[in-house]
Amino acid sequence: MDLLILNRVFSLVCSVILLILSGSTANEEAEALLEWKSSLQNQNTSPLLPSWAVSNPVNATASMCNCMNQLFGAIPPRISSLSQLKYLDLSTNSLNGSIPEEIGNLKSLVYLRLTKNQLSGTLPPSIVNLTGLNFLNLRDNRLSGFIPEEIGLLRSLHTLGLSQNQFSGSIPPSIGNLSNLEFLYLRDNRFSGSIPEEIGNLKSLSCLRLGKNQLSGSVPRSIGNLSNLEFLYFHKNQLSGFISQEIGNLVKLIKLLLYENHFIGNFLHNTCQGGSFEYLSVLDNHFEGQILKNLRNCTSLVRVRLERNQFTGNISEEFGIHPNLKFLDLSNNKFYGPISSNFVKCPQLGTLKIAGNGIDGIIFPEIGNSTQLHELDLSLNHLVGEIPLELGKLSSLYRLMLNGNKLSGSVPLELGSLDQLEYLDLSGNRFRKLAFRNASLGALQGNKALCGDHVSGLLQPCKALKQRKEWTIFFQVGFPVTGAVALSIVAIRILPEILDELAYSETL
């Protein structure tokens, strides 16, 4: 049976254990199994363990699948007696102790999955004796120590998963000998040192996950040899230097995560030429250059995070039309120019963040056509003019940040119709002729012409308004309070004679 099909079968029938014993080995293997059963702490409460019985052994030991059954205890050394075992899946239990050295005697084993347990200790050196193994996944345990250099002997492996453990030391160069490897998962450990150049020998590799380690140095140019690579995760390490042009050879790439490292230089690589590139996250590095120009024709993009780098370029000229884009964060870079009209031509764009750049000009009214937007952050730029009435059409909007610009005029009444709005920050602008009653904290501070009652001196007190018929509209405004978000109600008074202003303040 094809291994992929077997994997799917195991995921469906992990509540069943199958041990079919044979010939001269039947009694020995049965005795080993029953001995293990007796050592398990919950043998009388597990719904599965009563099936561990032996009768009429007729065939070779085939498989053992006992996952998600809350088994406790250790894997016994006598497991080595199950010499005909091919498939062993004990994932999602509470097994503890170390992986016994004797597991290396299971020479028939092709599938070993011990994920989501409490196994500790080191990877037994004998595991390299399992030369027929093509699936090895030990994810989410408490394993530690080094990966043995001899791991390169497991040339049949197509999946190697050691993520979410406490492995340390360097990634051995011999890993480049695993020529059949398709999936390499080493994320969330304590690996250090550089990424070995030999990793470029893994021509069959589809997924490479090395994120959340302590890797340093530069990315080897040989990465460009991985022509079948679809997922490349190097995030949250201490990698540095330039990203070589060879990464543009990864024409099948779907997802590239490089965030929270120390990379420098231009990021101008043609990662989109294969037409499948969807996710790019390079935030918190030191990249520079005109990346938007490079991504302009990348219509497959779904999620892009570029914040906190030194990217530059005229945003109105270089940003393209991206029909599949859902999330875009360009914050804290050096982009400049007016807001691109192409943003409204991205029909799925739900989050748009351009805070902390050099964006100027007005907020164009057409942005009100992007009714799918739920988060809009244009703060800390050089925007001028009034808030367009059309923002009131953004019925899905729950966060709106326009603070730290040079916006003027009055806040449009139409914002009051945004009934999904949870957080609004208009502080640090030049609004005038506007009174906010019962506002709190600092979401409006920095607007010298505003007044407000009971705001601890952040706004000047409002003088009494003339007694006129008036309407009051309410909406929620979020204010950051010691790391949390407190919601308060802002009441905006509407005078019937002045529908384009919310209220008078006699001090301009």
C-alpha positions in Angstrom: 0.0 0.0 0.0 1.3 3.5 -0.8 2.8 5.2 2.3 0.7 8.3 1.9 -2.4 6.2 1.9 -1.2 4.4 5.0 -0.6 7.7 6.8 -4.2 8.7 6.2 -5.4 5.3 7.3 -3.5 5.6 10.5 -5.0 9.0 11.2 -8.4 7.4 11.0 -7.9 4.1 12.8 -5.6 5.1 15.7 -8.2 3.7 18.1 -7.4 0.2 17.0 -4.3 -1.9 17.6 -3.3 -4.7 15.3 -0.7 -7.2 16.2 -0.7 -10.4 14.1 2.0 -12.7 15.2 3.6 -15.7 13.4 5.7 -18.7 13.5 8.7 -19.2 15.9 8.6 -15.5 16.9 4.9 -15.5 17.9 5.3 -16.4 21.6 8.2 -14.1 22.2 6.5 -11.2 20.6 3.2 -11.8 22.3 5.0 -12.1 25.7 6.8 -8.8 25.0 3.5 -7.0 24.2 1.7 -8.3 27.2 4.6 -7.4 29.4 4.4 -3.9 28.1 0.7 -3.8 28.8 1.2 -4.8 32.4 3.7 -2.0 32.9 1.3 0.8 31.7 -0.1 2.8 34.6 -3.6 3.0 33.2 -4.0 -0.5 31.7 -7.4 -0.9 33.4 -8.8 2.4 32.3 -7.7 2.7 28.7 -10.5 1.7 26.3 -7.9 0.2 24.0 -5.7 -2.0 26.2 -8.2 -4.8 26.6 -7.6 -5.6 22.9 -4.0 -6.4 23.6 -4.5 -10.1 23.6 -3.1 -12.9 21.5 -5.0 -15.7 19.8 -4.5 -17.8 16.7 -1.3 -16.0 15.5 -1.1 -16.6 11.8 0.8 -13.8 10.0 3.7 -11.4 10.5 3.6 -8.6 12.9 2.3 -5.7 10.7 1.5 -2.6 12.6 0.9 -1.0 16.0 -1.2 2.1 16.3 -2.2 3.3 19.7 -2.5 7.1 19.5 -4.8 9.5 21.4 -5.6 7.0 24.1 -4.0 8.7 27.2 -1.4 6.0 27.7 1.0 6.5 30.6 4.4 4.9 31.3 7.6 4.2 29.5 8.4 2.5 26.2 10.0 -0.8 27.4 13.4 -2.0 26.1 11.7 -5.3 25.3 10.0 -3.6 22.4 13.0 -4.9 20.4 11.3 -8.3 20.5 8.7 -7.1 18.0 11.2 -7.8 15.2 8.6 -7.8 12.4 7.0 -4.5 13.3 6.8 -2.1 10.4 4.5 0.7 11.6 4.6 2.1 15.1 2.4 5.1 16.0 2.1 6.0 19.7 1.4 9.7 19.2 -0.7 12.0 21.4 -0.4 10.0 24.7 1.4 10.7 27.9 4.3 8.3 27.5 7.4 9.4 29.5 11.0 8.4 30.0 13.5 8.0 27.2 13.3 6.3 23.9 15.0 2.9 24.6 18.2 2.1 22.8 16.7 -1.2 21.8 14.4 0.5 19.4 17.3 0.3 16.9 16.6 -3.5 16.7 13.3 -3.0 14.9 15.0 -3.5 11.5 11.7 -3.9 9.7 10.3 -0.5 10.8 9.4 2.0 8.1 7.1 4.3 10.1 7.8 5.7 13.6 5.6 8.4 15.1 5.9 9.3 18.8 4.6 12.9 18.6 2.9 14.7 21.4 4.1 12.7 24.4 6.4 13.6 27.4 9.4 11.7 26.2 12.8 13.0 27.4 16.5 12.2 27.1 18.5 12.1 23.9 17.9 10.6 20.6 19.2 7.0 20.9 22.3 6.5 18.6 20.8 3.1 17.6 18.0 4.9 15.7 20.4 5.2 12.8 20.2 1.4 12.4 16.7 1.8 11.1 17.9 2.1 7.5 14.5 1.2 6.1 12.7 4.0 7.9 11.0 6.5 5.7 8.9 8.4 8.3 10.3 9.6 11.6 8.4 12.2 13.6 9.2 12.9 17.3 7.6 16.4 17.4 6.3 17.9 20.7 8.2 16.0 23.3 11.0 17.0 25.8 13.9 15.4 23.9 17.3 17.0 24.1 20.9 16.6 23.0 22.5 16.6 19.6 21.3 15.1 16.3 23.9 12.4 15.6 26.1 12.8 12.5 25.1 9.3 11.6 21.6 10.5 10.8 22.8 10.7 7.2 22.6 6.9 7.1 18.8 7.0 7.0 18.7 7.5 3.3 15.2 6.2 2.9 13.7 9.0 5.0 11.2 11.2 3.2 10.0 12.9 6.5 12.1 13.9 9.5 10.3 15.8 12.3 12.1 16.8 15.4 10.2 20.1 16.1 9.1 21.4 19.5 11.8 19.7 21.5 15.0 20.9 23.3 17.6 19.7 20.8 20.7 21.7 20.7 24.1 21.9 18.9 24.5 22.3 15.2 22.5 20.8 12.3 24.9 18.0 11.1 26.2 18.4 7.5 25.4 14.7 6.9 21.7 15.6 6.7 22.5 16.5 3.2 22.8 12.8 2.4 19.1 12.3 2.9 18.4 12.6 -0.8 14.8 11.3 -0.6 13.8 13.8 2.1 10.7 15.8 1.3 9.8 17.3 4.7 12.4 18.5 7.3 10.9 19.9 10.5 13.5 21.2 13.0 11.6 24.3 14.3 11.3 25.4 17.9 14.4 23.9 19.3 17.8 25.3 20.4 19.9 24.5 17.4 22.8 26.9 16.9 25.6 27.5 14.4 25.1 28.0 10.7 22.8 26.3 8.3 25.0 23.7 6.6 25.8 24.2 2.9 24.9 20.5 2.3 21.3 21.2 2.9 21.2 22.3 -0.7 21.7 18.7 -1.7 18.1 17.8 -0.7 16.7 18.2 -4.2 13.4 16.5 -3.3 12.7 18.8 -0.3 9.3 20.4 -0.4 9.1 21.9 3.2 12.0 23.2 5.2 11.2 24.5 8.7 14.1 25.8 10.8 12.3 28.7 12.6 12.5 29.5 16.3 16.1 28.3 16.9 19.4 30.1 17.6 20.9 29.7 14.1 23.4 32.3 13.0 25.5 33.2 10.0 24.2 33.7 6.5 21.8 31.6 4.5 23.8 29.3 2.2 23.6 30.0 -1.5 22.9 26.3 -2.1 19.3 27.0 -0.9 18.7 28.0 -4.5 19.2 24.4 -5.5 16.0 23.3 -3.8 13.9 23.6 -6.9 11.0 21.7 -5.4 10.8 23.8 -2.2 7.3 25.2 -1.4 7.7 26.2 2.2 10.8 27.9 3.7 10.8 29.0 7.3 13.9 30.6 8.8 12.0 33.0 11.2 13.1 33.9 14.8 16.7 33.0 14.6 19.9 35.1 14.6 20.6 34.8 10.9 22.3 37.7 9.2 23.9 38.9 5.9 22.4 39.1 2.5 19.8 36.8 0.9 21.4 35.6 -2.2 19.8 36.0 -5.6 19.6 32.2 -5.9 16.5 32.2 -3.8 14.8 33.4 -7.0 15.3 29.9 -8.3 12.7 28.6 -6.0 9.9 28.8 -8.6 7.5 26.6 -6.6 7.8 28.6 -3.4 4.4 29.3 -1.7 5.5 30.6 1.7 8.7 32.4 2.8 9.1 33.4 6.5 12.3 35.3 7.4 11.0 37.6 10.1 12.9 38.5 13.3 16.5 38.0 12.1 19.3 40.4 11.2 19.2 40.3 7.4 20.5 43.3 5.5 20.6 44.5 1.9 18.1 44.6 -1.0 15.4 42.1 -1.2 14.8 42.2 -4.9 14.6 38.5 -5.7 12.1 37.3 -8.2 10.3 34.9 -5.9 7.0 35.3 -7.8 8.1 34.0 -11.2 6.5 30.5 -10.6 3.1 32.1 -10.0 2.4 30.3 -6.7 4.0 32.6 -4.2 1.4 33.6 -1.5 3.0 34.4 1.9 5.9 36.7 2.6 7.0 37.8 6.1 10.3 39.6 6.5 9.4 42.0 9.4 12.0 43.0 12.0 15.1 42.8 9.8 17.3 45.5 8.1 16.2 45.0 4.5 16.2 47.9 2.1 15.4 48.6 -1.5 12.2 49.0 -3.5 10.5 45.7 -2.7 7.0 46.9 -3.8 8.4 47.4 -7.3 9.6 43.8 -7.2 6.3 42.4 -6.0 4.2 44.6 -8.3 3.2 41.8 -10.7 2.9 39.1 -8.0 -0.8 38.6 -8.3 -0.8 35.4 -6.3 0.1 37.2 -3.0 -2.3 36.6 0.0 -0.4 37.9 3.0 2.6 40.3 3.1 4.4 41.6 6.2 7.3 44.0 5.6 7.1 46.1 8.8 10.1 47.5 10.6 12.7 47.4 7.9 14.2 50.2 5.7 12.3 49.5 2.5 11.7 52.6 0.3 9.9 53.6 -2.8 6.9 55.7 -4.1 3.9 53.7 -2.9 1.5 55.2 -5.4 3.7 54.2 -8.3 5.1 50.9 -7.2 2.2 49.1 -5.5 0.4 46.8 -8.0 -3.0 45.2 -8.2 -3.2 42.0 -6.1 -6.6 40.3 -6.4 -5.9 37.7 -3.7 -4.2 39.9 -1.1 -5.9 39.8 2.3 -3.3 41.2 4.7 -0.7 44.0 4.0 1.6 45.6 6.6 4.1 48.1 5.4 4.5 49.9 8.7 7.7 51.6 9.9 9.7 51.7 6.7 10.6 54.6 4.4 7.8 54.5 1.8 6.6 57.8 0.5 4.2 59.5 -1.9 0.4 59.5 -1.9 -1.8 56.5 -0.9 -2.0 54.2 -3.9 -5.3 54.0 -5.7 -4.6 50.4 -6.3 -5.4 49.5 -2.7 -9.1 49.8 -3.6 -8.5 47.4 -6.5 -7.6 44.6 -4.1 -11.0 43.1 -3.5 -10.1 40.8 -0.6 -7.8 43.2 1.3 -9.0 43.1 5.0 -6.0 44.6 6.8 -4.0 47.6 5.5 -1.3 49.0 7.7 1.1 51.8 6.4 1.9 53.4 9.8 5.2 55.2 10.4 6.2 56.0 6.8 6.4 59.2 4.7 3.0 59.0 3.1 1.5 62.3 2.2 -1.4 63.8 0.3 -5.1 63.2 1.2 -7.1 60.1 2.2 -8.9 59.6 -1.2 -12.6 59.1 -1.0 -12.5 56.0 -3.1 -11.2 54.1 -0.1 -14.8 53.9 1.0 -15.4 51.3 -1.7 -13.1 48.8 0.1 -16.0 47.6 2.3 -14.2 44.4 3.2 -11.6 46.4 5.2 -11.7 45.6 8.9 -8.4 47.2 10.0 -7.0 50.5 8.6 -3.8 52.0 10.1 -2.5 55.2 8.4 -1.0 56.7 11.5 2.3 58.5 11.9 2.5 59.8 8.3 2.1 63.2 6.7 -1.5 63.0 5.5 -3.4 66.3 5.1 -7.0 67.4 4.4 -10.2 66.1 6.0 -11.3 62.6 6.8 -13.5 61.7 3.8 -17.2 61.1 4.5 -16.8 57.8 2.5 -15.0 56.2 5.4 -18.4 55.7 6.9 -19.1 53.0 4.2 -16.5 50.7 5.8 -19.1 48.7 7.6 -16.7 45.9 8.6 -14.1 48.2 10.1 -13.2 47.5 13.7 -9.9 49.3 14.0 -9.1 52.8 12.6 -5.9 54.6 13.3 -5.3 58.0 11.8 -3.3 59.5 14.6 0.0 61.4 14.1 -0.9 63.1 10.8 -1.8 66.6 9.7 -5.5 66.0 9.2 -7.8 69.0 9.7 -11.4 70.0 9.6 -14.1 68.1 11.4 -14.6 64.4 12.1 -17.5 63.3 9.8 -20.8 62.3 11.2 -20.6 59.2 9.0 -18.1 57.6 11.3 -20.9 57.1 13.8 -22.4 54.5 11.5 -19.4 52.2 11.9 -21.2 49.9 14.4 -18.3 47.3 14.3 -15.7 49.9 15.3 -13.8 48.9 18.5 -10.7 51.1 18.4 -10.3 54.6 17.1 -7.3 56.9 17.4 -7.4 60.4 16.0 -4.8 62.0 18.3 -2.0 64.2 17.1 -3.9 65.9 14.2 -5.2 69.4 13.6 -9.0 69.0 13.9 -11.0 72.0 15.0 -14.5 73.2 15.7 -15.2 69.9 17.4 -16.4 69.0 20.9 -16.1 65.6 22.4 -18.1 65.0 25.6 -17.0 62.4 28.1 -14.0 61.3 26.1 -11.2 59.7 28.1 -7.4 59.3 28.1 -5.4 60.4 25.1 -7.0 59.2 21.9 -7.7 62.8 20.9 -4.7 64.6 22.4 -2.6 66.8 20.3 -5.5 68.4 18.5 -5.1 71.9 20.0 -8.5 73.2 18.9 -10.5 70.3 20.4 -12.3 70.5 23.8 -13.6 67.8 26.0 -15.0 67.4 29.5 -13.5 65.2 32.2 -10.3 64.2 30.3 -7.8 65.1 33.0 -6.5 68.2 31.3 -5.7 66.5 28.0 -8.3 68.7 26.2 -9.4 72.1 27.2 -12.9 72.3 28.9 -15.8 72.8 26.6 -17.8 76.0 27.1 -21.5 75.6 27.4 -23.4 75.2 24.2 -26.5 77.2 23.4 -29.7 75.4 24.2 -30.7 74.0 20.8 -32.3 70.8 19.7 -29.5 68.3 19.1 -28.9 64.7 18.3 -26.4 62.5 20.0 -24.7 59.6 18.2 -22.7 56.9 20.1 -19.9 54.7 19.0 -17.1 52.8 20.8 -13.6 54.1 20.9 -10.7 51.9 22.2 -7.9 53.4 24.3 -4.7 51.5 25.2 -4.4 51.2 28.9 -1.3 49.4 30.3 -1.2 47.0 27.5 -4.9 46.3 27.4 -7.7 47.9 25.5 -10.4 49.7 27.5 -13.6 50.6 25.8 -15.4 53.8 26.5 -18.4 55.5 24.9 -17.9 58.8 23.1 -21.0 61.0 22.6 -20.8 63.3 19.7 -23.4 66.1 19.7 -24.9 67.0 16.3 -26.3 70.5 15.8 -29.0 70.6 13.1 -27.8 73.8 11.6 -24.3 72.4 11.0 -24.5 68.9 9.8 -21.0 69.0 8.4 -19.6 69.7 11.9 -20.3 67.8 15.1 -20.3 70.7 17.5 -18.9 74.2 18.0 -15.9 75.1 20.0 -15.5 78.8 20.4 -11.7 78.5 20.6 -10.3 77.7 17.1 
